[in-house]
Amino acid sequence: MVREEFIDALRTGREIEFTCHGKSYFESHEDNDKWYIYSESEKTKQYFKSANDFINNALINGFPLNEMWSKIKIDYIL
């Protein structure tokens, strides 16, 4: 369920605040070709050219997002 909810929100341009292994993250985009994930604990951003690029290449704690769905807890979808 988290995977589908996260991907649907991402593809429709919504922002997502979530946690994984007790660390906070924020997903958003600056325009149609500049999606990003912000790590609150690391104070870093990873940038992506599309929602699909984000889904396929984002890293959470050094691991691919697609391997972390069971560890992710969505806090807010804005």
N, CA, C and O atoms as a Tripos MOL2 file, in Angstrom:
@<TRIPOS>MOLECULE
protein
  312   311    78     0     0
PROTEIN
NO_CHARGES

@<TRIPOS>ATOM
      1 N           0.8140   -1.2010    0.0000 N.3       1 MET1
      2 CA          0.0000    0.0000    0.0000 C.3       1 MET1
      3 C           0.8560    1.2630    0.0000 C.2       1 MET1
      4 O           0.5360    2.2190   -0.7070 O.2       1 MET1
      5 N           1.9370    1.2860    0.7790 N.am      2 VAL2
      6 CA          2.8020    2.4720    0.8300 C.3       2 VAL2
      7 C           3.3660    2.7660   -0.5520 C.2       2 VAL2
      8 O           3.3970    3.9180   -0.9850 O.2       2 VAL2
      9 N           3.8070    1.7340   -1.2350 N.am      3 ARG3
     10 CA          4.4100    1.9220   -2.5660 C.3       3 ARG3
     11 C           3.4260    2.6030   -3.5120 C.2       3 ARG3
     12 O           3.7670    3.5970   -4.1530 O.2       3 ARG3
     13 N           2.2160    2.0760   -3.6000 N.am      4 GLU4
     14 CA          1.2190    2.6180   -4.5210 C.3       4 GLU4
     15 C           0.8280    4.0480   -4.1390 C.2       4 GLU4
     16 O           0.7190    4.9140   -5.0080 O.2       4 GLU4
     17 N           0.6200    4.2970   -2.8530 N.am      5 GLU5
     18 CA          0.2430    5.6240   -2.3870 C.3       5 GLU5
     19 C           1.3580    6.6380   -2.6630 C.2       5 GLU5
     20 O           1.0920    7.7560   -3.1040 O.2       5 GLU5
     21 N           2.6010    6.2420   -2.4040 N.am      6 PHE6
     22 CA          3.7580    7.1010   -2.6260 C.3       6 PHE6
     23 C           3.8940    7.4290   -4.1140 C.2       6 PHE6
     24 O           4.0290    8.5960   -4.4810 O.2       6 PHE6
     25 N           3.8580    6.4160   -4.9620 N.am      7 ILE7
     26 CA          4.0410    6.6210   -6.4010 C.3       7 ILE7
     27 C           2.9010    7.4480   -6.9870 C.2       7 ILE7
     28 O           3.1480    8.3270   -7.8120 O.2       7 ILE7
     29 N           1.6720    7.1930   -6.5840 N.am      8 ASP8
     30 CA          0.5400    7.9890   -7.0770 C.3       8 ASP8
     31 C           0.7010    9.4580   -6.6950 C.2       8 ASP8
     32 O           0.4860   10.3450   -7.5200 O.2       8 ASP8
     33 N           1.0790    9.7110   -5.4450 N.am      9 ALA9
     34 CA          1.2800   11.0930   -4.9870 C.3       9 ALA9
     35 C           2.4230   11.7560   -5.7530 C.2       9 ALA9
     36 O           2.3040   12.9080   -6.1730 O.2       9 ALA9
     37 N           3.5120   11.0430   -5.9340 N.am     10 LEU10
     38 CA          4.6750   11.5700   -6.6520 C.3      10 LEU10
     39 C           4.3070   11.9330   -8.0890 C.2      10 LEU10
     40 O           4.6410   13.0210   -8.5580 O.2      10 LEU10
     41 N           3.6360   11.0490   -8.7730 N.am     11 ARG11
     42 CA          3.2920   11.2710  -10.1860 C.3      11 ARG11
     43 C           2.2500   12.3630  -10.3930 C.2      11 ARG11
     44 O           2.1600   12.9290  -11.4820 O.2      11 ARG11
     45 N           1.4690   12.6630   -9.3740 N.am     12 THR12
     46 CA          0.4690   13.7220   -9.5050 C.3      12 THR12
     47 C           0.9750   15.0540   -8.9570 C.2      12 THR12
     48 O           0.2040   16.0040   -8.8190 O.2      12 THR12
     49 N           2.2660   15.1260   -8.6450 N.am     13 GLY13
     50 CA          2.8780   16.3880   -8.2470 C.3      13 GLY13
     51 C           2.7070   16.7680   -6.7940 C.2      13 GLY13
     52 O           2.9310   17.9230   -6.4310 O.2      13 GLY13
     53 N           2.3190   15.8340   -5.9600 N.am     14 ARG14
     54 CA          2.1420   16.1300   -4.5430 C.3      14 ARG14
     55 C           3.4760   16.0000   -3.8130 C.2      14 ARG14
     56 O           4.4020   15.3520   -4.3000 O.2      14 ARG14
     57 N           3.5590   16.6140   -2.6560 N.am     15 GLU15
     58 CA          4.7570   16.5320   -1.8250 C.3      15 GLU15
     59 C           4.5330   15.4840   -0.7450 C.2      15 GLU15
     60 O           3.4140   15.3090   -0.2620 O.2      15 GLU15
     61 N           5.5970   14.7920   -0.3700 N.am     16 ILE16
     62 CA          5.4840   13.7080    0.5930 C.3      16 ILE16
     63 C           6.5220   13.8890    1.6920 C.2      16 ILE16
     64 O           7.7080   14.0710    1.4160 O.2      16 ILE16
     65 N           6.0720   13.8390    2.9230 N.am     17 GLU17
     66 CA          6.9720   13.7830    4.0730 C.3      17 GLU17
     67 C           6.8870   12.3570    4.5970 C.2      17 GLU17
     68 O           5.7980   11.8320    4.8250 O.2      17 GLU17
     69 N           8.0640   11.7290    4.7860 N.am     18 PHE18
     70 CA          8.0660   10.3420    5.2270 C.3      18 PHE18
     71 C           9.2920   10.0440    6.0710 C.2      18 PHE18
     72 O          10.2560   10.8090    6.0900 O.2      18 PHE18
     73 N           9.2360    8.9220    6.7640 N.am     19 THR19
     74 CA         10.3700    8.4680    7.5570 C.3      19 THR19
     75 C          10.7760    7.0720    7.1050 C.2      19 THR19
     76 O           9.9700    6.2980    6.5870 O.2      19 THR19
     77 N          12.0380    6.7840    7.3160 N.am     20 CYS20
     78 CA         12.5820    5.4640    7.0280 C.3      20 CYS20
     79 C          13.7130    5.2250    8.0240 C.2      20 CYS20
     80 O          14.6480    6.0210    8.0990 O.2      20 CYS20
     81 N          13.6370    4.1620    8.7690 N.am     21 HIS21
     82 CA         14.6200    3.8660    9.8100 C.3      21 HIS21
     83 C          14.8140    5.0420   10.7670 C.2      21 HIS21
     84 O          15.9340    5.3280   11.1930 O.2      21 HIS21
     85 N          13.7260    5.7150   11.0970 N.am     22 GLY22
     86 CA         13.7730    6.8160   12.0550 C.3      22 GLY22
     87 C          14.3170    8.1270   11.5190 C.2      22 GLY22
     88 O          14.4520    9.0890   12.2760 O.2      22 GLY22
     89 N          14.6320    8.1900   10.2330 N.am     23 LYS23
     90 CA         15.1320    9.4250    9.6170 C.3      23 LYS23
     91 C          14.0330   10.0500    8.7660 C.2      23 LYS23
     92 O          13.2510    9.3470    8.1270 O.2      23 LYS23
     93 N          13.9840   11.3770    8.7650 N.am     24 SER24
     94 CA         12.9490   12.1040    8.0340 C.3      24 SER24
     95 C          13.4120   12.5030    6.6370 C.2      24 SER24
     96 O          14.5650   12.8790    6.4270 O.2      24 SER24
     97 N          12.4740   12.4100    5.6830 N.am     25 TYR25
     98 CA         12.7270   12.7660    4.2860 C.3      25 TYR25
     99 C          11.5510   13.5710    3.7590 C.2      25 TYR25
    100 O          10.4370   13.5060    4.2800 O.2      25 TYR25
    101 N          11.8340   14.3310    2.7120 N.am     26 PHE26
    102 CA         10.8150   15.1540    2.0680 C.3      26 PHE26
    103 C          10.9930   15.0340    0.5690 C.2      26 PHE26
    104 O          12.0950   15.2190    0.0510 O.2      26 PHE26
    105 N           9.9090   14.7250   -0.1320 N.am     27 GLU27
    106 CA          9.9330   14.6420   -1.5940 C.3      27 GLU27
    107 C           9.1470   15.8140   -2.1380 C.2      27 GLU27
    108 O           8.0590   16.1230   -1.6520 O.2      27 GLU27
    109 N           9.7040   16.4750   -3.1570 N.am     28 SER28
    110 CA          9.0090   17.5780   -3.8110 C.3      28 SER28
    111 C           9.6080   17.7740   -5.2020 C.2      28 SER28
    112 O          10.4500   16.9950   -5.6480 O.2      28 SER28
    113 N           9.1610   18.8180   -5.8680 N.am     29 HIS29
    114 CA          9.7490   19.1740   -7.1630 C.3      29 HIS29
    115 C           9.7420   20.6880   -7.3040 C.2      29 HIS29
    116 O           8.8910   21.3890   -6.7570 O.2      29 HIS29
    117 N          10.7200   21.1610   -8.0570 N.am     30 GLU30
    118 CA         10.8640   22.5930   -8.2870 C.3      30 GLU30
    119 C          10.2200   23.0010   -9.5970 C.2      30 GLU30
    120 O           9.7920   24.1460   -9.7450 O.2      30 GLU30
    121 N          10.1440   22.0940  -10.5400 N.am     31 ASP31
    122 CA          9.4270   22.2760  -11.7920 C.3      31 ASP31
    123 C           9.2650   20.9040  -12.4300 C.2      31 ASP31
    124 O           9.5510   19.8950  -11.7840 O.2      31 ASP31
    125 N           8.8170   20.8390  -13.6710 N.am     32 ASN32
    126 CA          8.5240   19.5450  -14.2950 C.3      32 ASN32
    127 C           9.7360   18.6600  -14.5300 C.2      32 ASN32
    128 O           9.5830   17.4630  -14.7770 O.2      32 ASN32
    129 N          10.9260   19.2170  -14.4600 N.am     33 ASP33
    130 CA         12.1060   18.3830  -14.6920 C.3      33 ASP33
    131 C          13.1360   18.4950  -13.5720 C.2      33 ASP33
    132 O          14.3340   18.3160  -13.7970 O.2      33 ASP33
    133 N          12.6620   18.7900  -12.3720 N.am     34 LYS34
    134 CA         13.5840   18.8960  -11.2460 C.3      34 LYS34
    135 C          12.9080   18.3980   -9.9670 C.2      34 LYS34
    136 O          12.5000   19.1880   -9.1160 O.2      34 LYS34
    137 N          12.8000   17.0850   -9.8490 N.am     35 TRP35
    138 CA         12.2590   16.4350   -8.6710 C.3      35 TRP35
    139 C          13.3910   16.2260   -7.6790 C.2      35 TRP35
    140 O          14.5470   16.0890   -8.0790 O.2      35 TRP35
    141 N          13.0730   16.2000   -6.3960 N.am     36 TYR36
    142 CA         14.1420   15.9530   -5.4260 C.3      36 TYR36
    143 C          13.6380   15.2680   -4.1700 C.2      36 TYR36
    144 O          12.4490   15.2730   -3.8530 O.2      36 TYR36
    145 N          14.5990   14.6800   -3.4700 N.am     37 ILE37
    146 CA         14.3590   14.1230   -2.1520 C.3      37 ILE37
    147 C          15.3550   14.8080   -1.2140 C.2      37 ILE37
    148 O          16.5490   14.8880   -1.5050 O.2      37 ILE37
    149 N          14.8480   15.2910   -0.0990 N.am     38 TYR38
    150 CA         15.6690   15.9880    0.8880 C.3      38 TYR38
    151 C          15.7660   15.1190    2.1280 C.2      38 TYR38
    152 O          14.7550   14.6460    2.6480 O.2      38 TYR38
    153 N          16.9840   14.9120    2.5980 N.am     39 SER39
    154 CA         17.2210   14.1630    3.8250 C.3      39 SER39
    155 C          17.4110   15.1530    4.9630 C.2      39 SER39
    156 O          18.3730   15.9210    4.9730 O.2      39 SER39
    157 N          16.4960   15.1350    5.9150 N.am     40 GLU40
    158 CA         16.5740   16.0540    7.0570 C.3      40 GLU40
    159 C          17.8340   15.8060    7.8850 C.2      40 GLU40
    160 O          18.4990   16.7600    8.2870 O.2      40 GLU40
    161 N          18.1670   14.5600    8.1440 N.am     41 SER41
    162 CA         19.3300   14.2570    8.9900 C.3      41 SER41
    163 C          20.6500   14.5620    8.2960 C.2      41 SER41
    164 O          21.6020   14.9960    8.9440 O.2      41 SER41
    165 N          20.7170   14.3420    6.9950 N.am     42 GLU42
    166 CA         21.9470   14.5750    6.2300 C.3      42 GLU42
    167 C          22.0330   15.9970    5.6760 C.2      42 GLU42
    168 O          23.1130   16.4640    5.3140 O.2      42 GLU42
    169 N          20.8880   16.6830    5.6130 N.am     43 LYS43
    170 CA         20.8050   18.0260    5.0260 C.3      43 LYS43
    171 C          21.2790   18.0200    3.5710 C.2      43 LYS43
    172 O          21.9940   18.9200    3.1310 O.2      43 LYS43
    173 N          20.8610   16.9760    2.8320 N.am     44 THR44
    174 CA         21.2550   16.8420    1.4300 C.3      44 THR44
    175 C          20.0310   16.6330    0.5530 C.2      44 THR44
    176 O          18.9820   16.1850    1.0170 O.2      44 THR44
    177 N          20.1860   16.9690   -0.7400 N.am     45 LYS45
    178 CA         19.1510   16.7430   -1.7380 C.3      45 LYS45
    179 C          19.7140   15.8760   -2.8490 C.2      45 LYS45
    180 O          20.8770   16.0050   -3.2330 O.2      45 LYS45
    181 N          18.8660   14.9880   -3.3600 N.am     46 GLN46
    182 CA         19.1640   14.2390   -4.5770 C.3      46 GLN46
    183 C          18.1700   14.7530   -5.6200 C.2      46 GLN46
    184 O          16.9740   14.8370   -5.3410 O.2      46 GLN46
    185 N          18.6470   15.0930   -6.8060 N.am     47 TYR47
    186 CA         17.7790   15.6330   -7.8650 C.3      47 TYR47
    187 C          17.5390   14.6020   -8.9590 C.2      47 TYR47
    188 O          18.3900   13.7590   -9.2410 O.2      47 TYR47
    189 N          16.3450   14.6900   -9.5740 N.am     48 PHE48
    190 CA         15.9450   13.7630  -10.6250 C.3      48 PHE48
    191 C          15.1950   14.5310  -11.7060 C.2      48 PHE48
    192 O          14.5730   15.5570  -11.4310 O.2      48 PHE48
    193 N          15.2560   14.0240  -12.9450 N.am     49 LYS49
    194 CA         14.6580   14.7450  -14.0710 C.3      49 LYS49
    195 C          13.1750   14.4610  -14.2640 C.2      49 LYS49
    196 O          12.5180   15.1350  -15.0570 O.2      49 LYS49
    197 N          12.6310   13.4640  -13.5440 N.am     50 SER50
    198 CA         11.2010   13.1360  -13.6640 C.3      50 SER50
    199 C          10.7760   12.2960  -12.4580 C.2      50 SER50
    200 O          11.6030   11.8500  -11.6630 O.2      50 SER50
    201 N           9.4790   12.0980  -12.3480 N.am     51 ALA51
    202 CA          8.9600   11.2390  -11.2800 C.3      51 ALA51
    203 C           9.4770    9.8090  -11.4620 C.2      51 ALA51
    204 O           9.8370    9.1510  -10.4850 O.2      51 ALA51
    205 N           9.5150    9.3290  -12.7010 N.am     52 ASN52
    206 CA         10.0210    7.9730  -12.9500 C.3      52 ASN52
    207 C          11.4970    7.8530  -12.6170 C.2      52 ASN52
    208 O          11.9280    6.8430  -12.0590 O.2      52 ASN52
    209 N          12.2680    8.8620  -12.9500 N.am     53 ASP53
    210 CA         13.6890    8.8750  -12.6030 C.3      53 ASP53
    211 C          13.8500    8.8180  -11.0820 C.2      53 ASP53
    212 O          14.7070    8.1010  -10.5670 O.2      53 ASP53
    213 N          13.0160    9.5800  -10.3730 N.am     54 PHE54
    214 CA         13.0240    9.5630   -8.9120 C.3      54 PHE54
    215 C          12.7670    8.1430   -8.4000 C.2      54 PHE54
    216 O          13.5370    7.6210   -7.5930 O.2      54 PHE54
    217 N          11.6870    7.5250   -8.8700 N.am     55 ILE55
    218 CA         11.3000    6.1830   -8.4170 C.3      55 ILE55
    219 C          12.4110    5.1760   -8.6740 C.2      55 ILE55
    220 O          12.6860    4.3260   -7.8270 O.2      55 ILE55
    221 N          13.0450    5.2630   -9.8230 N.am     56 ASN56
    222 CA         14.0550    4.2770  -10.2120 C.3      56 ASN56
    223 C          15.4400    4.5270   -9.6310 C.2      56 ASN56
    224 O          16.2510    3.6030   -9.5650 O.2      56 ASN56
    225 N          15.7350    5.7750   -9.2020 N.am     57 ASN57
    226 CA         17.1100    6.0850   -8.8210 C.3      57 ASN57
    227 C          17.3090    6.7230   -7.4470 C.2      57 ASN57
    228 O          18.4500    6.9040   -7.0220 O.2      57 ASN57
    229 N          16.2440    7.0630   -6.7530 N.am     58 ALA58
    230 CA         16.3960    7.6750   -5.4240 C.3      58 ALA58
    231 C          17.0140    6.6710   -4.4500 C.2      58 ALA58
    232 O          16.7210    5.4760   -4.4940 O.2      58 ALA58
    233 N          17.8700    7.1830   -3.5770 N.am     59 LEU59
    234 CA         18.4980    6.3540   -2.5520 C.3      59 LEU59
    235 C          18.0260    6.7910   -1.1720 C.2      59 LEU59
    236 O          17.9580    7.9840   -0.8780 O.2      59 LEU59
    237 N          17.7060    5.8270   -0.3380 N.am     60 ILE60
    238 CA         17.3290    6.0520    1.0510 C.3      60 ILE60
    239 C          18.3610    5.3210    1.9030 C.2      60 ILE60
    240 O          18.4750    4.0970    1.8350 O.2      60 ILE60
    241 N          19.1020    6.0640    2.6960 N.am     61 ASN61
    242 CA         20.1760    5.4670    3.5040 C.3      61 ASN61
    243 C          21.1510    4.6650    2.6490 C.2      61 ASN61
    244 O          21.7090    3.6710    3.1130 O.2      61 ASN61
    245 N          21.3590    5.0880    1.4090 N.am     62 GLY62
    246 CA         22.2800    4.4080    0.5080 C.3      62 GLY62
    247 C          21.6840    3.2220   -0.2300 C.2      62 GLY62
    248 O          22.3780    2.5610   -1.0030 O.2      62 GLY62
    249 N          20.4070    2.9450   -0.0030 N.am     63 PHE63
    250 CA         19.7360    1.8240   -0.6620 C.3      63 PHE63
    251 C          18.6900    2.3520   -1.6420 C.2      63 PHE63
    252 O          18.0890    3.3970   -1.3920 O.2      63 PHE63
    253 N          18.4630    1.6490   -2.7540 N.am     64 PRO64
    254 CA         17.4510    2.0900   -3.7100 C.3      64 PRO64
    255 C          16.0710    2.1820   -3.0710 C.2      64 PRO64
    256 O          15.6750    1.3160   -2.2920 O.2      64 PRO64
    257 N          15.3550    3.2310   -3.4080 N.am     65 LEU65
    258 CA         13.9990    3.4220   -2.9170 C.3      65 LEU65
    259 C          13.1580    2.1690   -3.1380 C.2      65 LEU65
    260 O          12.3850    1.7810   -2.2620 O.2      65 LEU65
    261 N          13.3000    1.5420   -4.2850 N.am     66 ASN66
    262 CA         12.5000    0.3620   -4.6150 C.3      66 ASN66
    263 C          12.7600   -0.8360   -3.7130 C.2      66 ASN66
    264 O          12.0040   -1.8070   -3.7510 O.2      66 ASN66
    265 N          13.8080   -0.7890   -2.9070 N.am     67 GLU67
    266 CA         14.0770   -1.8620   -1.9430 C.3      67 GLU67
    267 C          13.6200   -1.4870   -0.5360 C.2      67 GLU67
    268 O          13.7420   -2.2960    0.3830 O.2      67 GLU67
    269 N          13.0990   -0.2790   -0.3520 N.am     68 MET68
    270 CA         12.8070    0.2290    0.9810 C.3      68 MET68
    271 C          11.3280    0.3800    1.3120 C.2      68 MET68
    272 O          11.0020    0.8620    2.3970 O.2      68 MET68
    273 N          10.4260   -0.0100    0.4280 N.am     69 TRP69
    274 CA          8.9970    0.2390    0.6440 C.3      69 TRP69
    275 C           8.4980   -0.2680    1.9850 C.2      69 TRP69
    276 O           7.7030    0.4100    2.6360 O.2      69 TRP69
    277 N           8.9390   -1.4300    2.4110 N.am     70 SER70
    278 CA          8.4390   -1.9880    3.6710 C.3      70 SER70
    279 C           8.9510   -1.2280    4.8970 C.2      70 SER70
    280 O           8.4270   -1.4020    5.9970 O.2      70 SER70
    281 N           9.9600   -0.3980    4.7150 N.am     71 LYS71
    282 CA         10.5520    0.3730    5.8170 C.3      71 LYS71
    283 C          10.0380    1.8150    5.8730 C.2      71 LYS71
    284 O          10.2830    2.5250    6.8480 O.2      71 LYS71
    285 N           9.3300    2.2430    4.8320 N.am     72 ILE72
    286 CA          8.8740    3.6290    4.7250 C.3      72 ILE72
    287 C           7.5230    3.8180    5.4080 C.2      72 ILE72
    288 O           6.6050    3.0130    5.2520 O.2      72 ILE72
    289 N           7.4330    4.8970    6.1650 N.am     73 LYS73
    290 CA          6.1640    5.3090    6.7840 C.3      73 LYS73
    291 C           5.8570    6.7200    6.2760 C.2      73 LYS73
    292 O           6.6120    7.6560    6.5380 O.2      73 LYS73
    293 N           4.7630    6.8660    5.5600 N.am     74 ILE74
    294 CA          4.3530    8.1760    5.0650 C.3      74 ILE74
    295 C           3.7390    8.9540    6.2110 C.2      74 ILE74
    296 O           2.7900    8.4970    6.8480 O.2      74 ILE74
    297 N           4.2860   10.1320    6.4690 N.am     75 ASP75
    298 CA          3.7570   10.9980    7.5300 C.3      75 ASP75
    299 C           2.6820   11.9170    6.9790 C.2      75 ASP75
    300 O           1.6100   12.0530    7.5690 O.2      75 ASP75
    301 N           2.9720   12.5560    5.8370 N.am     76 TYR76
    302 CA          2.0250   13.4980    5.2270 C.3      76 TYR76
    303 C           2.1590   13.4590    3.7160 C.2      76 TYR76
    304 O           3.2520   13.2910    3.1760 O.2      76 TYR76
    305 N           1.0260   13.6180    3.0450 N.am     77 ILE77
    306 CA          1.0080   13.8900    1.6170 C.3      77 ILE77
    307 C           0.3440   15.2380    1.4860 C.2      77 ILE77
    308 O          -0.8110   15.4110    1.8730 O.2      77 ILE77
    309 N           1.0760   16.1970    0.9380 N.am     78 LEU78
    310 CA          0.5990   17.5670    0.8370 C.3      78 LEU78
    311 C           0.1620   17.9030   -0.5790 C.2      78 LEU78
    312 O          -0.2690   19.0250   -0.8420 O.2      78 LEU78
@<TRIPOS>BOND
     1     1     2 1
     2     2     3 1
     3     3     4 2
     4     3     5 am
     5     5     6 1
     6     6     7 1
     7     7     8 2
     8     7     9 am
     9     9    10 1
    10    10    11 1
    11    11    12 2
    12    11    13 am
    13    13    14 1
    14    14    15 1
    15    15    16 2
    16    15    17 am
    17    17    18 1
    18    18    19 1
    19    19    20 2
    20    19    21 am
    21    21    22 1
    22    22    23 1
    23    23    24 2
    24    23    25 am
    25    25    26 1
    26    26    27 1
    27    27    28 2
    28    27    29 am
    29    29    30 1
    30    30    31 1
    31    31    32 2
    32    31    33 am
    33    33    34 1
    34    34    35 1
    35    35    36 2
    36    35    37 am
    37    37    38 1
    38    38    39 1
    39    39    40 2
    40    39    41 am
    41    41    42 1
    42    42    43 1
    43    43    44 2
    44    43    45 am
    45    45    46 1
    46    46    47 1
    47    47    48 2
    48    47    49 am
    49    49    50 1
    50    50    51 1
    51    51    52 2
    52    51    53 am
    53    53    54 1
    54    54    55 1
    55    55    56 2
    56    55    57 am
    57    57    58 1
    58    58    59 1
    59    59    60 2
    60    59    61 am
    61    61    62 1
    62    62    63 1
    63    63    64 2
    64    63    65 am
    65    65    66 1
    66    66    67 1
    67    67    68 2
    68    67    69 am
    69    69    70 1
    70    70    71 1
    71    71    72 2
    72    71    73 am
    73    73    74 1
    74    74    75 1
    75    75    76 2
    76    75    77 am
    77    77    78 1
    78    78    79 1
    79    79    80 2
    80    79    81 am
    81    81    82 1
    82    82    83 1
    83    83    84 2
    84    83    85 am
    85    85    86 1
    86    86    87 1
    87    87    88 2
    88    87    89 am
    89    89    90 1
    90    90    91 1
    91    91    92 2
    92    91    93 am
    93    93    94 1
    94    94    95 1
    95    95    96 2
    96    95    97 am
    97    97    98 1
    98    98    99 1
    99    99   100 2
   100    99   101 am
   101   101   102 1
   102   102   103 1
   103   103   104 2
   104   103   105 am
   105   105   106 1
   106   106   107 1
   107   107   108 2
   108   107   109 am
   109   109   110 1
   110   110   111 1
   111   111   112 2
   112   111   113 am
   113   113   114 1
   114   114   115 1
   115   115   116 2
   116   115   117 am
   117   117   118 1
   118   118   119 1
   119   119   120 2
   120   119   121 am
   121   121   122 1
   122   122   123 1
   123   123   124 2
   124   123   125 am
   125   125   126 1
   126   126   127 1
   127   127   128 2
   128   127   129 am
   129   129   130 1
   130   130   131 1
   131   131   132 2
   132   131   133 am
   133   133   134 1
   134   134   135 1
   135   135   136 2
   136   135   137 am
   137   137   138 1
   138   138   139 1
   139   139   140 2
   140   139   141 am
   141   141   142 1
   142   142   143 1
   143   143   144 2
   144   143   145 am
   145   145   146 1
   146   146   147 1
   147   147   148 2
   148   147   149 am
   149   149   150 1
   150   150   151 1
   151   151   152 2
   152   151   153 am
   153   153   154 1
   154   154   155 1
   155   155   156 2
   156   155   157 am
   157   157   158 1
   158   158   159 1
   159   159   160 2
   160   159   161 am
   161   161   162 1
   162   162   163 1
   163   163   164 2
   164   163   165 am
   165   165   166 1
   166   166   167 1
   167   167   168 2
   168   167   169 am
   169   169   170 1
   170   170   171 1
   171   171   172 2
   172   171   173 am
   173   173   174 1
   174   174   175 1
   175   175   176 2
   176   175   177 am
   177   177   178 1
   178   178   179 1
   179   179   180 2
   180   179   181 am
   181   181   182 1
   182   182   183 1
   183   183   184 2
   184   183   185 am
   185   185   186 1
   186   186   187 1
   187   187   188 2
   188   187   189 am
   189   189   190 1
   190   190   191 1
   191   191   192 2
   192   191   193 am
   193   193   194 1
   194   194   195 1
   195   195   196 2
   196   195   197 am
   197   197   198 1
   198   198   199 1
   199   199   200 2
   200   199   201 am
   201   201   202 1
   202   202   203 1
   203   203   204 2
   204   203   205 am
   205   205   206 1
   206   206   207 1
   207   207   208 2
   208   207   209 am
   209   209   210 1
   210   210   211 1
   211   211   212 2
   212   211   213 am
   213   213   214 1
   214   214   215 1
   215   215   216 2
   216   215   217 am
   217   217   218 1
   218   218   219 1
   219   219   220 2
   220   219   221 am
   221   221   222 1
   222   222   223 1
   223   223   224 2
   224   223   225 am
   225   225   226 1
   226   226   227 1
   227   227   228 2
   228   227   229 am
   229   229   230 1
   230   230   231 1
   231   231   232 2
   232   231   233 am
   233   233   234 1
   234   234   235 1
   235   235   236 2
   236   235   237 am
   237   237   238 1
   238   238   239 1
   239   239   240 2
   240   239   241 am
   241   241   242 1
   242   242   243 1
   243   243   244 2
   244   243   245 am
   245   245   246 1
   246   246   247 1
   247   247   248 2
   248   247   249 am
   249   249   250 1
   250   250   251 1
   251   251   252 2
   252   251   253 am
   253   253   254 1
   254   254   255 1
   255   255   256 2
   256   255   257 am
   257   257   258 1
   258   258   259 1
   259   259   260 2
   260   259   261 am
   261   261   262 1
   262   262   263 1
   263   263   264 2
   264   263   265 am
   265   265   266 1
   266   266   267 1
   267   267   268 2
   268   267   269 am
   269   269   270 1
   270   270   271 1
   271   271   272 2
   272   271   273 am
   273   273   274 1
   274   274   275 1
   275   275   276 2
   276   275   277 am
   277   277   278 1
   278   278   279 1
   279   279   280 2
   280   279   281 am
   281   281   282 1
   282   282   283 1
   283   283   284 2
   284   283   285 am
   285   285   286 1
   286   286   287 1
   287   287   288 2
   288   287   289 am
   289   289   290 1
   290   290   291 1
   291   291   292 2
   292   291   293 am
   293   293   294 1
   294   294   295 1
   295   295   296 2
   296   295   297 am
   297   297   298 1
   298   298   299 1
   299   299   300 2
   300   299   301 am
   301   301   302 1
   302   302   303 1
   303   303   304 2
   304   303   305 am
   305   305   306 1
   306   306   307 1
   307   307   308 2
   308   307   309 am
   309   309   310 1
   310   310   311 1
   311   311   312 2
@<TRIPOS>SUBSTRUCTURE
     1 MET1         2 RESIDUE 1 A MET
     2 VAL2         6 RESIDUE 1 A VAL
     3 ARG3        10 RESIDUE 1 A ARG
     4 GLU4        14 RESIDUE 1 A GLU
     5 GLU5        18 RESIDUE 1 A GLU
     6 PHE6        22 RESIDUE 1 A PHE
     7 ILE7        26 RESIDUE 1 A ILE
     8 ASP8        30 RESIDUE 1 A ASP
     9 ALA9        34 RESIDUE 1 A ALA
    10 LEU10       38 RESIDUE 1 A LEU
    11 ARG11       42 RESIDUE 1 A ARG
    12 THR12       46 RESIDUE 1 A THR
    13 GLY13       50 RESIDUE 1 A GLY
    14 ARG14       54 RESIDUE 1 A ARG
    15 GLU15       58 RESIDUE 1 A GLU
    16 ILE16       62 RESIDUE 1 A ILE
    17 GLU17       66 RESIDUE 1 A GLU
    18 PHE18       70 RESIDUE 1 A PHE
    19 THR19       74 RESIDUE 1 A THR
    20 CYS20       78 RESIDUE 1 A CYS
    21 HIS21       82 RESIDUE 1 A HIS
    22 GLY22       86 RESIDUE 1 A GLY
    23 LYS23       90 RESIDUE 1 A LYS
    24 SER24       94 RESIDUE 1 A SER
    25 TYR25       98 RESIDUE 1 A TYR
    26 PHE26      102 RESIDUE 1 A PHE
    27 GLU27      106 RESIDUE 1 A GLU
    28 SER28      110 RESIDUE 1 A SER
    29 HIS29      114 RESIDUE 1 A HIS
    30 GLU30      118 RESIDUE 1 A GLU
    31 ASP31      122 RESIDUE 1 A ASP
    32 ASN32      126 RESIDUE 1 A ASN
    33 ASP33      130 RESIDUE 1 A ASP
    34 LYS34      134 RESIDUE 1 A LYS
    35 TRP35      138 RESIDUE 1 A TRP
    36 TYR36      142 RESIDUE 1 A TYR
    37 ILE37      146 RESIDUE 1 A ILE
    38 TYR38      150 RESIDUE 1 A TYR
    39 SER39      154 RESIDUE 1 A SER
    40 GLU40      158 RESIDUE 1 A GLU
    41 SER41      162 RESIDUE 1 A SER
    42 GLU42      166 RESIDUE 1 A GLU
    43 LYS43      170 RESIDUE 1 A LYS
    44 THR44      174 RESIDUE 1 A THR
    45 LYS45      178 RESIDUE 1 A LYS
    46 GLN46      182 RESIDUE 1 A GLN
    47 TYR47      186 RESIDUE 1 A TYR
    48 PHE48      190 RESIDUE 1 A PHE
    49 LYS49      194 RESIDUE 1 A LYS
    50 SER50      198 RESIDUE 1 A SER
    51 ALA51      202 RESIDUE 1 A ALA
    52 ASN52      206 RESIDUE 1 A ASN
    53 ASP53      210 RESIDUE 1 A ASP
    54 PHE54      214 RESIDUE 1 A PHE
    55 ILE55      218 RESIDUE 1 A ILE
    56 ASN56      222 RESIDUE 1 A ASN
    57 ASN57      226 RESIDUE 1 A ASN
    58 ALA58      230 RESIDUE 1 A ALA
    59 LEU59      234 RESIDUE 1 A LEU
    60 ILE60      238 RESIDUE 1 A ILE
    61 ASN61      242 RESIDUE 1 A ASN
    62 GLY62      246 RESIDUE 1 A GLY
    63 PHE63      250 RESIDUE 1 A PHE
    64 PRO64      254 RESIDUE 1 A PRO
    65 LEU65      258 RESIDUE 1 A LEU
    66 ASN66      262 RESIDUE 1 A ASN
    67 GLU67      266 RESIDUE 1 A GLU
    68 MET68      270 RESIDUE 1 A MET
    69 TRP69      274 RESIDUE 1 A TRP
    70 SER70      278 RESIDUE 1 A SER
    71 LYS71      282 RESIDUE 1 A LYS
    72 ILE72      286 RESIDUE 1 A ILE
    73 LYS73      290 RESIDUE 1 A LYS
    74 ILE74      294 RESIDUE 1 A ILE
    75 ASP75      298 RESIDUE 1 A ASP
    76 TYR76      302 RESIDUE 1 A TYR
    77 ILE77      306 RESIDUE 1 A ILE
    78 LEU78      310 RESIDUE 1 A LEU
